[in-house]
Amino acid sequence: MNIIEIIAVLFSLISVILTVKNNIWCWSTGIIGIIFYAIIFYQNQLWGNMSLQILFISQSMLGWYNWNRPSKYPTKWLQKKNRMLIFSTTSALAILVYIFTKGLGGKMPYFDGLTTSLSIMAMMLMAYRKIDNWILWIIVDIIFIWFFYTNALYLSSVVYFIFLLLSISGLLQWKKSIKVD
């Protein structure tokens, strides 16, 4: 455990708690966590996940902008017709990230491709207040618990377990906050 990991964990945890509460300040605290996780992924040569943090900053700015207009972007489920598009896009991204990370000699290209693509889609859905984002985050959290534990990043492993619990809570709370389409 080092100071970079502590800062990444602290701000990411605050951000997820605020997201569960549908609080706009999740975006600013999240950006700080994102920057410090980028450093961790760089140190572990996980190029896809490191690059993802740069994209997350852009997506966070989009989310911050969208969440300032709640009447235009209310909390709701993704339309059923768009779910296959999200699945196809996520799969294509996973393949591209795998090729990218393998080509750069990164560690664990399958892991990197899967977590990167799922995270991109989850963050995009979150920026538009789609409840489905929580399902993707649950999957990502489970994978990262294992990853951080096997790489002796125990604090991050514990915080991703907490993220898993918060993601489940977020799914239930956001689901309760809307009327069924």
N, C-alpha and C positions, 0 to 999 in steps of 0.2 A: 504494500500500500504506500502510495506517495501523494504528495500535495496535489499533483495534477489530477489523479484519480479522485481524491476527496472533493475537489472543486467540481469536477464533472458530475460526480454522483449527487452532490448537494443541490446544485442548480437544476439538474435533470429531474431530481425527485420533487423539488418545489414546482417545477413546470408541469409535471404529470398530475400532481395533486390539484393544481389550478385548472388543468384541462378537464379533469373529472368534474370539477365544479362549473365548467363552461365559463371560466373567467378569462378575460382577454389578456391578463398579465402573464398567462402561460407562455406567450410568444417571446416576451423580452427575457424572462428567466431562462427559457429554453435555449435561446441563442448563446447565452454564456456557457451552458452545459455542452452545447454542440461544439463550440470552439475547443473546449478541453477534451472532449471525446475524440475530436479530429487528431489531437496530439497523441492520444493513446493508440489510435489505429495506425498512425504513422509509425510510432515506435514498434508496433507489432507487425508491420509490413502488410497490413490489410488495406490494399489500395482502393478497392471498391468501397469499403465502409468509410475510409478516410475521405474519398471524393464525395461520398454521400453526405457528409457533414457540410460541405460547401453548398450542395443542393438544398440541404435542410435549412440553411440560413435564408436562401431565396424563398423557399416554401413558407418559412416562418414569417417573412415579411408579407407574403401573399395572405397567409392566414390572419395576420394582424390587421391587414387592410379589410379583408372580408368580414372578420368578426366585428369590425366597427360599423357594419351595415347589416345588423341582424334581421331586418325585414326582408332583405334580398337573399340572405343565406341562413334560413332557419334550420334548426336541428331536425334532421329527418333521415330516413333510410335511403340508400341508393335505389334508384328504380331498377326493377328486376331485369329489364332489357339491357341495362348497362353492366350488370354483374359479369357477363361473359366477356365483355370488352375489357374489364378490369383484370379478369383472370388471364386472358390472352396477352395483354400488355405486360403484366407481371411476369409471365413465363418468358416472353421475348426479352425483357430486361434481364432476367436471371441468366439467360444464355449469353447475352452481350457482356454482362459483367464478368461471367466466368471466363470468356475468351480474353477480355481485357486484363483481368488479374493473373490469369495463367501466363499470358504473354509477357507480363512484367515480372514474372517469377514470384508473385505473391504467395503467401501461405494460404492453404485451404481455399482454393478457388471455388469449389462447390458451395461451401459455407458462405463465402463472401458474396457470390452471385445470388443465392437464395435470400440472405438477410438484407442485402442491398435492395433488391427488387421489391420485396415485401414492404420494407421500410419506406421506400419512395411512394408506393401506392397508399400505404397507411397515412403518411403525412399529407399527401394530396387530398385524400378523403377527409382528413381532419380539418384541413384548411377551408373546406367547403361544408363543414359541420355534418358530414355523413356518418351515421351511427356505425356503419360497417367498418369504419377505421379501427374500432376496438377489437374486432375479430382478428384482423391482421396483426395488430399489436400483441394480442395474446400469443399468437404463433411465434412472432419475433422474440418476445420475452422468454418463452420456453427455450428457444434455441440459444439465446444469449446467456441464459443462466448456465447452461452446459459449457458454452465457450469460455466465459470468464472464469468459471471454476477450474476447467482443465488448463488454463493459462495462468493460474495462481493469482488472478485478480479477484480475490475473495470479496472485497467490499463491493465491487461492481456486480458480482454474482448475487450477493444478498440484495442489493438494490434492485436488480432485475427481477428477483423474486417478489419484491415489494411492488415493482412496476406491474408484474403479472396480476397481483391481487388488485391493484388500482385499475388495471385495464378491465378486469372482470367487473369491478365496481362501476367504472365509467360506462361500460356497456349497459349495465342494469339501470343506472341513473339516467343516461341519455334516452334509453328506451322508454322509461317511465315518463319522461318530460314531454313526450309527443303523443298525438293521437295516431292511431293506426291508419295508414294510407289505404 
